[in-house]
Amino acid sequence: MSCGSGGCSTCEVSENRGCGVSTVFDWLYQIDSPKSDTSNLVEVQFKGDRKDFYINNDDLVLKKGDIIAVEGGRSGHDIGKVTMIGELVSLQITRKKRDIKKEPLKKIYRIASEKDKQRWKSAIEKESSILEKAKRLIDKFNLEMKLTDVEFQGDSSQATFYYTADKRVDFRGLIKEYSTQFKIKVEMRQIGARQESAKIGGLGSCGRELCCSTWMTEFPSVSTSAARYQQLSINPQKISGQCGRLKCCLNFELDNYVEALKFFPSSKTAL
């Protein structure tokens, strides 16, 4: 895909599964990464906004965009795309307060072979039909939960089912049914309303793709005071996002408004 600079490897189309296509420009492409002992650290992206950090112990020659096989969850291997290498990964680990001593980084096995990619592709193709069947089973068990998404591991040996629920749900029977019917290891993972919106994706009232499904990695709290400072109508339909919570973008310009309000004339001043 070409970009304003005339088209280069720095401007690429995301291969995220299950969400909108977003364009990313690497503003640091002309700057060499600092030389340090962090050169074997790699950030890998999987489905949607799911990323994790890995260690390249075998000194594989990797570059951004490579499809690689990495250590899986409880067993087997997963397939993902390299998004970052080296010092920047170390900074991300620090920013996210990841304790790699308590939670050691998993290994990178190899650059994905054609066989790995074909198996990964077949796993992706199964996700939509499995999600539909899984939702029907929830209705059968009469559980108060909403299944949002399913993500297969790259080797098709296990799958993670993402759900939302207002209260605690006993889904032990459901897990057994999933394992029996789908012949896989099952992991259930509860997510919040904002994370659900990020996984589903869509367009905001601004006409652009949802921030949570494209570039946001954290969801800071948003209060109605952010809307009041910006003199917006406290109308839930206008200031709420697709997740039903207050829009994250209410925070984006809040600091500017708070600073500008110091110089606004008082409400009693005749204009």
Helices and strands as residue ranges (DSSP letters): E 11-13, E 23-25, E 41-45, E 51-55, E 67-71, E 77-85, H 87-95, E 106-111, H 114-141, E 146-152, E 158-164, H 172-182, E 185-190, H 193-200, H 211-214, H 224-229, H 236-239, G 248-251, H 254-261
